[in-house]
Each structure stands twice: as C-alpha cells, then as structure tokens.
Amino acid sequence: MNYKVIPTPEFIKNLKTLKKKYKNIKNDVLELANELEKDPTIGIDLGNNTFKIRIKNSDNNKGKSAGYRIITYCINDIKEVSLVTIYSKSEKENILELELKELIARLNS
C-alpha cells in the first residue's frame, strides 16, 4: 500500500517563499513526493520517525549539496508521511534540534 504524502502549513509557507526565488521547486518536490509514496524512509534517519532528505535544486547546477533539505515525519500506523519543512541549503545551513522538536510537537498536538 502506498503512503499518503501531506504537506504541513509550515512546509507550504516555506515552499511559497522559496518559489519566489526558485521557479522549478514545485517539480522538484513533486518528484520527491512520488518517491515518498513508495518508500517513506528515504533520507537520513533523525530518530522518532523523522527524516532529512536532500534533493537537487533544478534551478542551479550545483547538485544536491546546494539543493533543498526536506524534513519528513512518517506515521506508519496510518500510512502517512508529513512534509514538515523545506529550506534551501544555500540560505540555511542546518535545522536546529530545538526547532525540529517544536515542528514535530505541533504535528502531534
């Protein structure tokens, strides 16, 4: 059974901001969403069913290292993957652990 991919309000807000600068970001994210439907555990396991995924920014030619980072949260019981947040590696180095915990806590409340 495929997983259902659901963007959070935080993800949508960040995506809209990035879309102003990166015109092809929607296509990049849709590709990832298709992959997540089949395998929700791709990326780096951050613990507690949370994953960090690196994806290429098709608006530049620098590869994944200068691409986007997407944080996902997988709920296996109901076959859902939440797109928690997205950021550009060129604009934000890393997500802070406290920030990540707050985002996940909002999902669980």
PDB file as gemmi writes it, atoms N, CA and C in Angstrom:
CRYST1    1.000    1.000    1.000  90.00  90.00  90.00 P 1                      
ATOM      1  N   MET A   1       0.836  -1.192   0.000  1.00  0.00           N  
ATOM      2  CA  MET A   1       0.000   0.000   0.000  1.00  0.00           C  
ATOM      3  C   MET A   1       0.875   1.248   0.000  1.00  0.00           C  
ATOM      4  N   ASN A   2       0.503   2.219  -0.787  1.00  0.00           N  
ATOM      5  CA  ASN A   2       1.249   3.467  -0.849  1.00  0.00           C  
ATOM      6  C   ASN A   2       0.934   4.359   0.347  1.00  0.00           C  
ATOM      7  N   TYR A   3       1.914   5.155   0.708  1.00  0.00           N  
ATOM      8  CA  TYR A   3       1.736   6.135   1.763  1.00  0.00           C  
ATOM      9  C   TYR A   3       1.115   7.397   1.182  1.00  0.00           C  
ATOM     10  N   LYS A   4       0.399   8.116   2.020  1.00  0.00           N  
ATOM     11  CA  LYS A   4      -0.181   9.393   1.623  1.00  0.00           C  
ATOM     12  C   LYS A   4       0.782  10.495   2.073  1.00  0.00           C  
ATOM     13  N   VAL A   5       1.146  11.396   1.155  1.00  0.00           N  
ATOM     14  CA  VAL A   5       2.087  12.478   1.457  1.00  0.00           C  
ATOM     15  C   VAL A   5       1.287  13.752   1.706  1.00  0.00           C  
ATOM     16  N   ILE A   6       1.484  14.346   2.898  1.00  0.00           N  
ATOM     17  CA  ILE A   6       0.705  15.513   3.311  1.00  0.00           C  
ATOM     18  C   ILE A   6       1.649  16.651   3.708  1.00  0.00           C  
ATOM     19  N   PRO A   7       1.559  17.801   3.033  1.00  0.00           N  
ATOM     20  CA  PRO A   7       2.376  18.949   3.440  1.00  0.00           C  
ATOM     21  C   PRO A   7       1.758  19.643   4.654  1.00  0.00           C  
ATOM     22  N   THR A   8       2.596  20.063   5.581  1.00  0.00           N  
ATOM     23  CA  THR A   8       2.127  20.806   6.751  1.00  0.00           C  
ATOM     24  C   THR A   8       2.022  22.288   6.390  1.00  0.00           C  
ATOM     25  N   PRO A   9       1.307  23.077   7.195  1.00  0.00           N  
ATOM     26  CA  PRO A   9       1.247  24.526   6.940  1.00  0.00           C  
ATOM     27  C   PRO A   9       2.637  25.174   6.916  1.00  0.00           C  
ATOM     28  N   GLU A  10       3.525  24.726   7.789  1.00  0.00           N  
ATOM     29  CA  GLU A  10       4.906  25.245   7.815  1.00  0.00           C  
ATOM     30  C   GLU A  10       5.601  24.960   6.491  1.00  0.00           C  
ATOM     31  N   PHE A  11       5.446  23.762   5.980  1.00  0.00           N  
ATOM     32  CA  PHE A  11       6.057  23.379   4.711  1.00  0.00           C  
ATOM     33  C   PHE A  11       5.516  24.249   3.579  1.00  0.00           C  
ATOM     34  N   ILE A  12       4.207  24.422   3.530  1.00  0.00           N  
ATOM     35  CA  ILE A  12       3.580  25.221   2.471  1.00  0.00           C  
ATOM     36  C   ILE A  12       4.077  26.665   2.517  1.00  0.00           C  
ATOM     37  N   LYS A  13       4.173  27.221   3.717  1.00  0.00           N  
ATOM     38  CA  LYS A  13       4.664  28.597   3.874  1.00  0.00           C  
ATOM     39  C   LYS A  13       6.097  28.723   3.353  1.00  0.00           C  
ATOM     40  N   ASN A  14       6.958  27.800   3.736  1.00  0.00           N  
ATOM     41  CA  ASN A  14       8.355  27.842   3.298  1.00  0.00           C  
ATOM     42  C   ASN A  14       8.477  27.604   1.797  1.00  0.00           C  
ATOM     43  N   LEU A  15       7.642  26.726   1.264  1.00  0.00           N  
ATOM     44  CA  LEU A  15       7.657  26.438  -0.169  1.00  0.00           C  
ATOM     45  C   LEU A  15       7.279  27.682  -0.972  1.00  0.00           C  
ATOM     46  N   LYS A  16       6.259  28.404  -0.522  1.00  0.00           N  
ATOM     47  CA  LYS A  16       5.844  29.631  -1.212  1.00  0.00           C  
ATOM     48  C   LYS A  16       6.966  30.660  -1.221  1.00  0.00           C  
ATOM     49  N   THR A  17       7.659  30.790  -0.107  1.00  0.00           N  
ATOM     50  CA  THR A  17       8.776  31.733  -0.026  1.00  0.00           C  
ATOM     51  C   THR A  17       9.884  31.338  -0.993  1.00  0.00           C  
ATOM     52  N   LEU A  18      10.236  30.064  -1.015  1.00  0.00           N  
ATOM     53  CA  LEU A  18      11.300  29.589  -1.902  1.00  0.00           C  
ATOM     54  C   LEU A  18      10.898  29.658  -3.372  1.00  0.00           C  
ATOM     55  N   LYS A  19       9.610  29.511  -3.642  1.00  0.00           N  
ATOM     56  CA  LYS A  19       9.133  29.519  -5.032  1.00  0.00           C  
ATOM     57  C   LYS A  19       9.369  30.871  -5.704  1.00  0.00           C  
ATOM     58  N   LYS A  20       9.416  31.935  -4.917  1.00  0.00           N  
ATOM     59  CA  LYS A  20       9.690  33.265  -5.470  1.00  0.00           C  
ATOM     60  C   LYS A  20      11.079  33.331  -6.082  1.00  0.00           C  
ATOM     61  N   LYS A  21      12.002  32.587  -5.512  1.00  0.00           N  
ATOM     62  CA  LYS A  21      13.392  32.600  -5.982  1.00  0.00           C  
ATOM     63  C   LYS A  21      13.698  31.428  -6.914  1.00  0.00           C  
ATOM     64  N   TYR A  22      13.088  30.284  -6.660  1.00  0.00           N  
ATOM     65  CA  TYR A  22      13.378  29.063  -7.418  1.00  0.00           C  
ATOM     66  C   TYR A  22      12.107  28.598  -8.142  1.00  0.00           C  
ATOM     67  N   LYS A  23      12.028  28.867  -9.411  1.00  0.00           N  
ATOM     68  CA  LYS A  23      10.805  28.635 -10.197  1.00  0.00           C  
ATOM     69  C   LYS A  23      10.444  27.160 -10.372  1.00  0.00           C  
ATOM     70  N   ASN A  24      11.423  26.267 -10.358  1.00  0.00           N  
ATOM     71  CA  ASN A  24      11.167  24.839 -10.597  1.00  0.00           C  
ATOM     72  C   ASN A  24      11.015  24.012  -9.324  1.00  0.00           C  
ATOM     73  N   ILE A  25      10.919  24.664  -8.188  1.00  0.00           N  
ATOM     74  CA  ILE A  25      10.888  23.943  -6.913  1.00  0.00           C  
ATOM     75  C   ILE A  25       9.679  23.005  -6.820  1.00  0.00           C  
ATOM     76  N   LYS A  26       8.553  23.413  -7.391  1.00  0.00           N  
ATOM     77  CA  LYS A  26       7.351  22.574  -7.319  1.00  0.00           C  
ATOM     78  C   LYS A  26       7.593  21.218  -7.979  1.00  0.00           C  
ATOM     79  N   ASN A  27       8.240  21.224  -9.141  1.00  0.00           N  
ATOM     80  CA  ASN A  27       8.543  19.962  -9.830  1.00  0.00           C  
ATOM     81  C   ASN A  27       9.513  19.110  -9.021  1.00  0.00           C  
ATOM     82  N   ASP A  28      10.506  19.762  -8.402  1.00  0.00           N  
ATOM     83  CA  ASP A  28      11.478  19.036  -7.582  1.00  0.00           C  
ATOM     84  C   ASP A  28      10.777  18.338  -6.412  1.00  0.00           C  
ATOM     85  N   VAL A  29       9.848  19.042  -5.777  1.00  0.00           N  
ATOM     86  CA  VAL A  29       9.126  18.489  -4.622  1.00  0.00           C  
ATOM     87  C   VAL A  29       8.150  17.390  -5.059  1.00  0.00           C  
ATOM     88  N   LEU A  30       7.503  17.571  -6.202  1.00  0.00           N  
ATOM     89  CA  LEU A  30       6.577  16.541  -6.695  1.00  0.00           C  
ATOM     90  C   LEU A  30       7.296  15.227  -6.991  1.00  0.00           C  
ATOM     91  N   GLU A  31       8.507  15.323  -7.525  1.00  0.00           N  
ATOM     92  CA  GLU A  31       9.306  14.107  -7.758  1.00  0.00           C  
ATOM     93  C   GLU A  31       9.553  13.376  -6.450  1.00  0.00           C  
ATOM     94  N   LEU A  32       9.930  14.146  -5.425  1.00  0.00           N  
ATOM     95  CA  LEU A  32      10.182  13.547  -4.115  1.00  0.00           C  
ATOM     96  C   LEU A  32       8.903  12.937  -3.544  1.00  0.00           C  
ATOM     97  N   ALA A  33       7.784  13.630  -3.673  1.00  0.00           N  
ATOM     98  CA  ALA A  33       6.516  13.120  -3.138  1.00  0.00           C  
ATOM     99  C   ALA A  33       6.175  11.768  -3.756  1.00  0.00           C  
ATOM    100  N   ASN A  34       6.433  11.618  -5.042  1.00  0.00           N  
ATOM    101  CA  ASN A  34       6.184  10.330  -5.703  1.00  0.00           C  
ATOM    102  C   ASN A  34       7.062   9.231  -5.124  1.00  0.00           C  
ATOM    103  N   GLU A  35       8.314   9.562  -4.811  1.00  0.00           N  
ATOM    104  CA  GLU A  35       9.218   8.578  -4.196  1.00  0.00           C  
ATOM    105  C   GLU A  35       8.762   8.228  -2.782  1.00  0.00           C  
ATOM    106  N   LEU A  36       8.312   9.250  -2.033  1.00  0.00           N  
ATOM    107  CA  LEU A  36       7.889   9.034  -0.648  1.00  0.00           C  
ATOM    108  C   LEU A  36       6.645   8.158  -0.549  1.00  0.00           C  
ATOM    109  N   GLU A  37       5.788   8.204  -1.550  1.00  0.00           N  
ATOM    110  CA  GLU A  37       4.602   7.347  -1.540  1.00  0.00           C  
ATOM    111  C   GLU A  37       4.996   5.875  -1.502  1.00  0.00           C  
ATOM    112  N   LYS A  38       6.111   5.551  -2.135  1.00  0.00           N  
ATOM    113  CA  LYS A  38       6.572   4.162  -2.192  1.00  0.00           C  
ATOM    114  C   LYS A  38       7.483   3.806  -1.023  1.00  0.00           C  
ATOM    115  N   ASP A  39       8.359   4.745  -0.644  1.00  0.00           N  
ATOM    116  CA  ASP A  39       9.316   4.489   0.436  1.00  0.00           C  
ATOM    117  C   ASP A  39       9.441   5.727   1.318  1.00  0.00           C  
ATOM    118  N   PRO A  40       8.702   5.780   2.428  1.00  0.00           N  
ATOM    119  CA  PRO A  40       8.706   6.969   3.282  1.00  0.00           C  
ATOM    120  C   PRO A  40       9.957   7.126   4.144  1.00  0.00           C  
ATOM    121  N   THR A  41      10.862   6.157   4.090  1.00  0.00           N  
ATOM    122  CA  THR A  41      12.043   6.206   4.959  1.00  0.00           C  
ATOM    123  C   THR A  41      13.311   6.607   4.212  1.00  0.00           C  
ATOM    124  N   ILE A  42      13.168   7.214   3.036  1.00  0.00           N  
ATOM    125  CA  ILE A  42      14.376   7.646   2.332  1.00  0.00           C  
ATOM    126  C   ILE A  42      14.970   8.849   3.066  1.00  0.00           C  
ATOM    127  N   GLY A  43      16.246   9.032   2.922  1.00  0.00           N  
ATOM    128  CA  GLY A  43      16.931  10.134   3.585  1.00  0.00           C  
ATOM    129  C   GLY A  43      17.668   9.674   4.822  1.00  0.00           C  
ATOM    130  N   ILE A  44      18.094  10.643   5.591  1.00  0.00           N  
ATOM    131  CA  ILE A  44      18.853  10.389   6.814  1.00  0.00           C  
ATOM    132  C   ILE A  44      17.882  10.299   7.986  1.00  0.00           C  
ATOM    133  N   ASP A  45      17.952   9.198   8.724  1.00  0.00           N  
ATOM    134  CA  ASP A  45      17.080   8.988   9.877  1.00  0.00           C  
ATOM    135  C   ASP A  45      17.532   9.887  11.023  1.00  0.00           C  
ATOM    136  N   LEU A  46      16.647  10.793  11.449  1.00  0.00           N  
ATOM    137  CA  LEU A  46      16.950  11.689  12.561  1.00  0.00           C  
ATOM    138  C   LEU A  46      16.379  11.168  13.874  1.00  0.00           C  
ATOM    139  N   GLY A  47      15.754  10.007  13.833  1.00  0.00           N  
ATOM    140  CA  GLY A  47      15.137   9.423  15.020  1.00  0.00           C  
ATOM    141  C   GLY A  47      13.670   9.812  15.121  1.00  0.00           C  
ATOM    142  N   ASN A  48      12.915   9.041  15.857  1.00  0.00           N  
ATOM    143  CA  ASN A  48      11.486   9.294  16.090  1.00  0.00           C  
ATOM    144  C   ASN A  48      10.687   9.434  14.794  1.00  0.00           C  
ATOM    145  N   ASN A  49      10.992   8.580  13.815  1.00  0.00           N  
ATOM    146  CA  ASN A  49      10.286   8.565  12.523  1.00  0.00           C  
ATOM    147  C   ASN A  49      10.445   9.857  11.726  1.00  0.00           C  
ATOM    148  N   THR A  50      11.512  10.585  11.979  1.00  0.00           N  
ATOM    149  CA  THR A  50      11.795  11.842  11.290  1.00  0.00           C  
ATOM    150  C   THR A  50      13.001  11.640  10.382  1.00  0.00           C  
ATOM    151  N   PHE A  51      12.914  12.183   9.170  1.00  0.00           N  
ATOM    152  CA  PHE A  51      13.974  12.001   8.181  1.00  0.00           C  
ATOM    153  C   PHE A  51      14.328  13.327   7.519  1.00  0.00           C  
ATOM    154  N   LYS A  52      15.611  13.475   7.185  1.00  0.00           N  
ATOM    155  CA  LYS A  52      16.074  14.643   6.425  1.00  0.00           C  
ATOM    156  C   LYS A  52      16.469  14.152   5.042  1.00  0.00           C  
ATOM    157  N   ILE A  53      15.866  14.761   4.029  1.00  0.00           N  
ATOM    158  CA  ILE A  53      16.099  14.344   2.648  1.00  0.00           C  
ATOM    159  C   ILE A  53      16.746  15.483   1.884  1.00  0.00           C  
ATOM    160  N   ARG A  54      17.788  15.148   1.149  1.00  0.00           N  
ATOM    161  CA  ARG A  54      18.460  16.119   0.276  1.00  0.00           C  
ATOM    162  C   ARG A  54      17.922  15.935  -1.136  1.00  0.00           C  
ATOM    163  N   ILE A  55      17.485  17.031  -1.751  1.00  0.00           N  
ATOM    164  CA  ILE A  55      17.073  16.946  -3.148  1.00  0.00           C  
ATOM    165  C   ILE A  55      17.748  18.044  -3.949  1.00  0.00           C  
ATOM    166  N   LYS A  56      17.959  17.756  -5.200  1.00  0.00           N  
ATOM    167  CA  LYS A  56      18.633  18.682  -6.100  1.00  0.00           C  
ATOM    168  C   LYS A  56      17.724  19.862  -6.412  1.00  0.00           C  
ATOM    169  N   ASN A  57      18.328  21.043  -6.496  1.00  0.00           N  
ATOM    170  CA  ASN A  57      17.641  22.248  -6.935  1.00  0.00           C  
ATOM    171  C   ASN A  57      17.843  22.339  -8.439  1.00  0.00           C  
ATOM    172  N   SER A  58      16.801  22.091  -9.213  1.00  0.00           N  
ATOM    173  CA  SER A  58      16.954  22.091 -10.673  1.00  0.00           C  
ATOM    174  C   SER A  58      17.119  23.494 -11.247  1.00  0.00           C  
ATOM    175  N   ASP A  59      17.027  24.516 -10.408  1.00  0.00           N  
ATOM    176  CA  ASP A  59      17.268  25.889 -10.863  1.00  0.00           C  
ATOM    177  C   ASP A  59      18.746  26.257 -10.844  1.00  0.00           C  
ATOM    178  N   ASN A  60      19.580  25.433 -10.215  1.00  0.00           N  
ATOM    179  CA  ASN A  60      21.027  25.665 -10.277  1.00  0.00           C  
ATOM    180  C   ASN A  60      21.714  24.356 -10.655  1.00  0.00           C  
ATOM    181  N   ASN A  61      22.943  24.435 -11.015  1.00  0.00           N  
ATOM    182  CA  ASN A  61      23.672  23.242 -11.465  1.00  0.00           C  
ATOM    183  C   ASN A  61      24.728  22.812 -10.452  1.00  0.00           C  
ATOM    184  N   LYS A  62      24.387  22.876  -9.179  1.00  0.00           N  
ATOM    185  CA  LYS A  62      25.370  22.584  -8.139  1.00  0.00           C  
ATOM    186  C   LYS A  62      25.149  21.247  -7.447  1.00  0.00           C  
ATOM    187  N   GLY A  63      24.137  20.493  -7.855  1.00  0.00           N  
ATOM    188  CA  GLY A  63      23.905  19.185  -7.250  1.00  0.00           C  
ATOM    189  C   GLY A  63      23.144  19.261  -5.944  1.00  0.00           C  
ATOM    190  N   LYS A  64      23.087  18.127  -5.245  1.00  0.00           N  
ATOM    191  CA  LYS A  64      22.320  18.029  -4.003  1.00  0.00           C  
ATOM    192  C   LYS A  64      22.902  18.872  -2.877  1.00  0.00           C  
ATOM    193  N   SER A  65      24.225  19.070  -2.883  1.00  0.00           N  
ATOM    194  CA  SER A  65      24.845  19.789  -1.769  1.00  0.00           C  
ATOM    195  C   SER A  65      24.357  21.228  -1.677  1.00  0.00           C  
ATOM    196  N   ALA A  66      23.958  21.819  -2.795  1.00  0.00           N  
ATOM    197  CA  ALA A  66      23.430  23.187  -2.793  1.00  0.00           C  
ATOM    198  C   ALA A  66      21.928  23.183  -3.053  1.00  0.00           C  
ATOM    199  N   GLY A  67      21.285  22.050  -2.843  1.00  0.00           N  
ATOM    200  CA  GLY A  67      19.860  21.914  -3.120  1.00  0.00           C  
ATOM    201  C   GLY A  67      19.005  22.225  -1.914  1.00  0.00           C  
ATOM    202  N   TYR A  68      17.924  21.496  -1.803  1.00  0.00           N  
ATOM    203  CA  TYR A  68      16.965  21.688  -0.720  1.00  0.00           C  
ATOM    204  C   TYR A  68      17.102  20.586   0.317  1.00  0.00           C  
ATOM    205  N   ARG A  69      16.658  20.912   1.522  1.00  0.00           N  
ATOM    206  CA  ARG A  69      16.533  19.921   2.577  1.00  0.00           C  
ATOM    207  C   ARG A  69      15.059  19.874   2.957  1.00  0.00           C  
ATOM    208  N   ILE A  70      14.532  18.682   3.003  1.00  0.00           N  
ATOM    209  CA  ILE A  70      13.138  18.497   3.392  1.00  0.00           C  
ATOM    210  C   ILE A  70      13.106  17.568   4.597  1.00  0.00           C  
ATOM    211  N   ILE A  71      12.397  17.997   5.628  1.00  0.00           N  
ATOM    212  CA  ILE A  71      12.226  17.178   6.821  1.00  0.00           C  
ATOM    213  C   ILE A  71      10.856  16.510   6.720  1.00  0.00           C  
ATOM    214  N   THR A  72      10.844  15.184   6.881  1.00  0.00           N  
ATOM    215  CA  THR A  72       9.588  14.435   6.822  1.00  0.00           C  
ATOM    216  C   THR A  72       9.355  13.709   8.141  1.00  0.00           C  
ATOM    217  N   TYR A  73       8.093  13.410   8.395  1.00  0.00           N  
ATOM    218  CA  TYR A  73       7.698  12.674   9.592  1.00  0.00           C  
ATOM    219  C   TYR A  73       6.764  11.557   9.147  1.00  0.00           C  
ATOM    220  N   CYS A  74       7.148  10.336   9.421  1.00  0.00           N  
ATOM    221  CA  CYS A  74       6.418   9.163   8.932  1.00  0.00           C  
ATOM    222  C   CYS A  74       5.545   8.577  10.040  1.00  0.00           C  
ATOM    223  N   ILE A  75       4.261   8.387   9.720  1.00  0.00           N  
ATOM    224  CA  ILE A  75       3.333   7.745  10.650  1.00  0.00           C  
ATOM    225  C   ILE A  75       2.935   6.416  10.026  1.00  0.00           C  
ATOM    226  N   ASN A  76       3.606   5.353  10.443  1.00  0.00           N  
ATOM    227  CA  ASN A  76       3.407   4.038   9.830  1.00  0.00           C  
ATOM    228  C   ASN A  76       2.013   3.464  10.048  1.00  0.00           C  
ATOM    229  N   ASP A  77       1.420   3.713  11.223  1.00  0.00           N  
ATOM    230  CA  ASP A  77       0.113   3.129  11.547  1.00  0.00           C  
ATOM    231  C   ASP A  77      -0.960   3.500  10.526  1.00  0.00           C  
ATOM    232  N   ILE A  78      -0.930   4.740  10.066  1.00  0.00           N  
ATOM    233  CA  ILE A  78      -1.967   5.205   9.134  1.00  0.00           C  
ATOM    234  C   ILE A  78      -1.409   5.481   7.737  1.00  0.00           C  
ATOM    235  N   LYS A  79      -0.181   5.042   7.492  1.00  0.00           N  
ATOM    236  CA  LYS A  79       0.437   5.149   6.160  1.00  0.00           C  
ATOM    237  C   LYS A  79       0.464   6.595   5.661  1.00  0.00           C  
ATOM    238  N   GLU A  80       0.979   7.511   6.518  1.00  0.00           N  
ATOM    239  CA  GLU A  80       1.099   8.916   6.145  1.00  0.00           C  
ATOM    240  C   GLU A  80       2.529   9.398   6.302  1.00  0.00           C  
ATOM    241  N   VAL A  81       2.919  10.295   5.410  1.00  0.00           N  
ATOM    242  CA  VAL A  81       4.202  10.980   5.512  1.00  0.00           C  
ATOM    243  C   VAL A  81       3.905  12.470   5.498  1.00  0.00           C  
ATOM    244  N   SER A  82       4.305  13.165   6.551  1.00  0.00           N  
ATOM    245  CA  SER A  82       4.117  14.611   6.608  1.00  0.00           C  
ATOM    246  C   SER A  82       5.380  15.296   6.122  1.00  0.00           C  
ATOM    247  N   LEU A  83       5.202  16.249   5.204  1.00  0.00           N  
ATOM    248  CA  LEU A  83       6.307  17.108   4.788  1.00  0.00           C  
ATOM    249  C   LEU A  83       6.343  18.232   5.811  1.00  0.00           C  
ATOM    250  N   VAL A  84       7.312  18.190   6.720  1.00  0.00           N  
ATOM    251  CA  VAL A  84       7.337  19.086   7.872  1.00  0.00           C  
ATOM    252  C   VAL A  84       7.844  20.470   7.495  1.00  0.00           C  
ATOM    253  N   THR A  85       8.987  20.539   6.836  1.00  0.00           N  
ATOM    254  CA  THR A  85       9.555  21.827   6.433  1.00  0.00           C  
ATOM    255  C   THR A  85      10.509  21.622   5.269  1.00  0.00           C  
ATOM    256  N   ILE A  86      10.808  22.716   4.595  1.00  0.00           N  
ATOM    257  CA  ILE A  86      11.760  22.705   3.487  1.00  0.00           C  
ATOM    258  C   ILE A  86      12.607  23.961   3.605  1.00  0.00           C  
ATOM    259  N   TYR A  87      13.892  23.828   3.293  1.00  0.00           N  
ATOM    260  CA  TYR A  87      14.760  25.000   3.246  1.00  0.00           C  
ATOM    261  C   TYR A  87      15.846  24.774   2.216  1.00  0.00           C  
ATOM    262  N   SER A  88      16.383  25.883   1.733  1.00  0.00           N  
ATOM    263  CA  SER A  88      17.471  25.824   0.764  1.00  0.00           C  
ATOM    264  C   SER A  88      18.787  25.786   1.519  1.00  0.00           C  
ATOM    265  N   LYS A  89      19.642  24.860   1.149  1.00  0.00           N  
ATOM    266  CA  LYS A  89      20.933  24.717   1.830  1.00  0.00           C  
ATOM    267  C   LYS A  89      21.772  25.978   1.671  1.00  0.00           C  
ATOM    268  N   SER A  90      21.589  26.708   0.563  1.00  0.00           N  
ATOM    269  CA  SER A  90      22.371  27.925   0.345  1.00  0.00           C  
ATOM    270  C   SER A  90      21.903  29.071   1.246  1.00  0.00           C  
ATOM    271  N   GLU A  91      20.705  28.959   1.808  1.00  0.00           N  
ATOM    272  CA  GLU A  91      20.171  30.017   2.664  1.00  0.00           C  
ATOM    273  C   GLU A  91      20.186  29.659   4.148  1.00  0.00           C  
ATOM    274  N   LYS A  92      20.192  28.369   4.460  1.00  0.00           N  
ATOM    275  CA  LYS A  92      20.162  27.920   5.855  1.00  0.00           C  
ATOM    276  C   LYS A  92      21.046  26.695   5.968  1.00  0.00           C  
ATOM    277  N   GLU A  93      22.023  26.749   6.828  1.00  0.00           N  
ATOM    278  CA  GLU A  93      22.996  25.661   6.931  1.00  0.00           C  
ATOM    279  C   GLU A  93      22.355  24.361   7.421  1.00  0.00           C  
ATOM    280  N   ASN A  94      21.723  24.407   8.582  1.00  0.00           N  
ATOM    281  CA  ASN A  94      21.089  23.218   9.165  1.00  0.00           C  
ATOM    282  C   ASN A  94      19.879  23.636   9.978  1.00  0.00           C  
ATOM    283  N   ILE A  95      19.006  22.696  10.229  1.00  0.00           N  
ATOM    284  CA  ILE A  95      17.865  22.955  11.104  1.00  0.00           C  
ATOM    285  C   ILE A  95      18.298  22.630  12.529  1.00  0.00           C  
ATOM    286  N   LEU A  96      17.936  23.498  13.463  1.00  0.00           N  
ATOM    287  CA  LEU A  96      18.306  23.277  14.854  1.00  0.00           C  
ATOM    288  C   LEU A  96      17.447  22.176  15.459  1.00  0.00           C  
ATOM    289  N   GLU A  97      18.029  21.435  16.373  1.00  0.00           N  
ATOM    290  CA  GLU A  97      17.314  20.324  17.006  1.00  0.00           C  
ATOM    291  C   GLU A  97      16.064  20.817  17.733  1.00  0.00           C  
ATOM    292  N   LEU A  98      16.176  21.963  18.406  1.00  0.00           N  
ATOM    293  CA  LEU A  98      15.032  22.526  19.123  1.00  0.00           C  
ATOM    294  C   LEU A  98      13.914  22.902  18.146  1.00  0.00           C  
ATOM    295  N   GLU A  99      14.288  23.511  17.024  1.00  0.00           N  
ATOM    296  CA  GLU A  99      13.302  23.877  16.003  1.00  0.00           C  
ATOM    297  C   GLU A  99      12.592  22.634  15.469  1.00  0.00           C  
ATOM    298  N   LEU A 100      13.354  21.589  15.239  1.00  0.00           N  
ATOM    299  CA  LEU A 100      12.791  20.336  14.738  1.00  0.00           C  
ATOM    300  C   LEU A 100      11.812  19.738  15.749  1.00  0.00           C  
ATOM    301  N   LYS A 101      12.190  19.733  17.024  1.00  0.00           N  
ATOM    302  CA  LYS A 101      11.310  19.192  18.070  1.00  0.00           C  
ATOM    303  C   LYS A 101      10.002  19.972  18.149  1.00  0.00           C  
ATOM    304  N   GLU A 102      10.088  21.309  17.999  1.00  0.00           N  
ATOM    305  CA  GLU A 102       8.880  22.136  18.042  1.00  0.00           C  
ATOM    306  C   GLU A 102       7.956  21.824  16.865  1.00  0.00           C  
ATOM    307  N   LEU A 103       8.539  21.657  15.680  1.00  0.00           N  
ATOM    308  CA  LEU A 103       7.736  21.350  14.495  1.00  0.00           C  
ATOM    309  C   LEU A 103       7.027  20.006  14.639  1.00  0.00           C  
ATOM    310  N   ILE A 104       7.737  19.009  15.151  1.00  0.00           N  
ATOM    311  CA  ILE A 104       7.147  17.680  15.338  1.00  0.00           C  
ATOM    312  C   ILE A 104       6.081  17.718  16.438  1.00  0.00           C  
ATOM    313  N   ALA A 105       6.336  18.485  17.498  1.00  0.00           N  
ATOM    314  CA  ALA A 105       5.353  18.601  18.582  1.00  0.00           C  
ATOM    315  C   ALA A 105       4.047  19.198  18.063  1.00  0.00           C  
ATOM    316  N   ARG A 106       4.135  20.176  17.147  1.00  0.00           N  
ATOM    317  CA  ARG A 106       2.924  20.765  16.557  1.00  0.00           C  
ATOM    318  C   ARG A 106       2.130  19.722  15.771  1.00  0.00           C  
ATOM    319  N   LEU A 107       2.842  18.815  15.115  1.00  0.00           N  
ATOM    320  CA  LEU A 107       2.159  17.762  14.355  1.00  0.00           C  
ATOM    321  C   LEU A 107       1.399  16.812  15.271  1.00  0.00           C  
ATOM    322  N   ASN A 108       1.987  16.534  16.412  1.00  0.00           N  
ATOM    323  CA  ASN A 108       1.404  15.558  17.333  1.00  0.00           C  
ATOM    324  C   ASN A 108       0.335  16.139  18.247  1.00  0.00           C  
ATOM    325  N   SER A 109       0.131  17.449  18.185  1.00  0.00           N  
ATOM    326  CA  SER A 109      -0.873  18.058  19.086  1.00  0.00           C  
ATOM    327  C   SER A 109      -2.231  18.171  18.440  1.00  0.00           C  
TER     328      SER A 109                                                      
END                                                                             
